[in-house]
């Protein structure tokens, strides 16, 4: 399991919508403005790939 917290001024004007990212990750808005991605995977390499894809979807 891993998590990424992404903080940026763009989330103040347009917060993310809570949703699933694929089969093993979720995206939720946080106060701040920020977003949290939580993911699970069977090994560290796959977890890193899932988190990297999630981060790309936010930028």
GROMACS elastic network, one bead per residue, 0.5 to 0.9 nm:
[ bonds ]
;  ai    aj funct       b0    kb
    1    38     6  0.72976   500
    1    39     6  0.56242   500
    1    41     6  0.65295   500
    1    42     6  0.87125   500
    1    43     6  0.89733   500
    1    44     6  0.86288   500
    1    47     6  0.72124   500
    2    37     6  0.82555   500
    2    38     6  0.58524   500
    2    39     6  0.54406   500
    2    40     6  0.64489   500
    2    41     6  0.86384   500
    2    47     6  0.70236   500
    2    48     6  0.83015   500
    2    51     6  0.77119   500
    3    36     6  0.69721   500
    3    37     6  0.54297   500
    3    39     6  0.63309   500
    3    40     6  0.89453   500
    3    51     6  0.75230   500
    4    35     6  0.82536   500
    4    36     6  0.58204   500
    4    37     6  0.51936   500
    4    38     6  0.67326   500
    4    39     6  0.88689   500
    4    51     6  0.72529   500
    4    54     6  0.89360   500
    4    55     6  0.79664   500
    5    30     6  0.88475   500
    5    34     6  0.68946   500
    5    35     6  0.58182   500
    5    37     6  0.65133   500
    5    38     6  0.89081   500
    6    33     6  0.87721   500
    6    34     6  0.54841   500
    6    35     6  0.52350   500
    6    36     6  0.63968   500
    6    37     6  0.81535   500
    6    55     6  0.80493   500
    6    58     6  0.84212   500
    7    10     6  0.86330   500
    7    11     6  0.75895   500
    7    30     6  0.89308   500
    7    32     6  0.72946   500
    7    33     6  0.60722   500
    7    35     6  0.65216   500
    7    36     6  0.88725   500
    8    11     6  0.58719   500
    8    12     6  0.77142   500
    8    32     6  0.84357   500
    8    33     6  0.62779   500
    8    34     6  0.61649   500
    8    35     6  0.86729   500
    9    12     6  0.54529   500
    9    13     6  0.73935   500
    9    32     6  0.88153   500
    9    33     6  0.64638   500
    9    34     6  0.82012   500
   10    13     6  0.57219   500
   10    14     6  0.62624   500
   10    15     6  0.76354   500
   10    33     6  0.79024   500
   10    34     6  0.88438   500
   11    16     6  0.67060   500
   11    29     6  0.83652   500
   11    32     6  0.83834   500
   11    33     6  0.52507   500
   11    34     6  0.60436   500
   11    35     6  0.76882   500
   12    15     6  0.59500   500
   12    31     6  0.86632   500
   12    32     6  0.77181   500
   12    33     6  0.51734   500
   12    34     6  0.79688   500
   13    33     6  0.88487   500
   15    29     6  0.63034   500
   15    30     6  0.83043   500
   15    33     6  0.74474   500
   15    34     6  0.77675   500
   15    35     6  0.79248   500
   16    19     6  0.87398   500
   16    27     6  0.78030   500
   16    28     6  0.68503   500
   16    29     6  0.54275   500
   16    30     6  0.86933   500
   16    34     6  0.84492   500
   16    35     6  0.68207   500
   16    58     6  0.87113   500
   17    27     6  0.75237   500
   17    28     6  0.65457   500
   17    29     6  0.65278   500
   18    26     6  0.73676   500
   18    27     6  0.53554   500
   18    29     6  0.62894   500
   19    25     6  0.87368   500
   19    26     6  0.57943   500
   19    27     6  0.53970   500
   19    28     6  0.67404   500
   20    23     6  0.70805   500
   20    24     6  0.76850   500
   20    25     6  0.58568   500
   20    27     6  0.62135   500
   20    28     6  0.88709   500
   21    24     6  0.69064   500
   21    26     6  0.53434   500
   21    27     6  0.67181   500
   21    37     6  0.87238   500
   21    39     6  0.87717   500
   21    50     6  0.87690   500
   21    53     6  0.89530   500
   21    54     6  0.69441   500
   22    25     6  0.61658   500
   22    26     6  0.80708   500
   22    50     6  0.86113   500
   23    26     6  0.86398   500
   24    38     6  0.83923   500
   24    39     6  0.55389   500
   24    40     6  0.55535   500
   24    41     6  0.69076   500
   24    50     6  0.78343   500
   25    37     6  0.67667   500
   25    38     6  0.54843   500
   25    40     6  0.65591   500
   25    41     6  0.89817   500
   25    50     6  0.73442   500
   25    51     6  0.79779   500
   25    54     6  0.79341   500
   26    36     6  0.80304   500
   26    37     6  0.55896   500
   26    38     6  0.54137   500
   26    39     6  0.65033   500
   26    54     6  0.87966   500
   27    35     6  0.68929   500
   27    36     6  0.57007   500
   27    38     6  0.67511   500
   27    54     6  0.81900   500
   28    34     6  0.88903   500
   28    35     6  0.57305   500
   28    36     6  0.53213   500
   28    37     6  0.66211   500
   28    38     6  0.85701   500
   29    33     6  0.79977   500
   29    34     6  0.61985   500
   29    36     6  0.62920   500
   29    37     6  0.89862   500
   30    33     6  0.62706   500
   30    35     6  0.51162   500
   30    36     6  0.66663   500
   31    34     6  0.59876   500
   31    35     6  0.80754   500
   32    35     6  0.86750   500
   35    58     6  0.89168   500
   37    51     6  0.74515   500
   37    54     6  0.71188   500
   37    55     6  0.81332   500
   38    51     6  0.79576   500
   39    47     6  0.69019   500
   39    50     6  0.69914   500
   39    51     6  0.67908   500
   40    43     6  0.86449   500
   40    46     6  0.87460   500
   40    47     6  0.62692   500
   40    50     6  0.82805   500
   41    44     6  0.72175   500
   41    45     6  0.85079   500
   41    46     6  0.58917   500
   41    48     6  0.87331   500
   41    50     6  0.79430   500
   42    45     6  0.86986   500
   42    46     6  0.69483   500
   42    47     6  0.73919   500
   43    46     6  0.56177   500
   43    47     6  0.62071   500
   43    48     6  0.87644   500
   44    48     6  0.60898   500
   44    49     6  0.86597   500
   45    48     6  0.51500   500
   45    49     6  0.63651   500
   45    50     6  0.87898   500
   46    49     6  0.50581   500
   46    50     6  0.62343   500
   46    51     6  0.86419   500
   47    50     6  0.51640   500
   47    51     6  0.62001   500
   47    52     6  0.85233   500
   48    51     6  0.51737   500
   48    52     6  0.60000   500
   48    53     6  0.85783   500
   49    52     6  0.50449   500
   49    53     6  0.61467   500
   49    54     6  0.85832   500
   50    53     6  0.52236   500
   50    54     6  0.62481   500
   50    55     6  0.86950   500
   51    54     6  0.50190   500
   51    55     6  0.61345   500
   51    56     6  0.86292   500
   52    55     6  0.50813   500
   52    56     6  0.62234   500
   52    57     6  0.87114   500
   53    56     6  0.51071   500
   53    57     6  0.63142   500
   53    58     6  0.89539   500
   54    57     6  0.51396   500
   54    58     6  0.66877   500
   55    58     6  0.53066   500
   55    59     6  0.67309   500
   56    59     6  0.53459   500
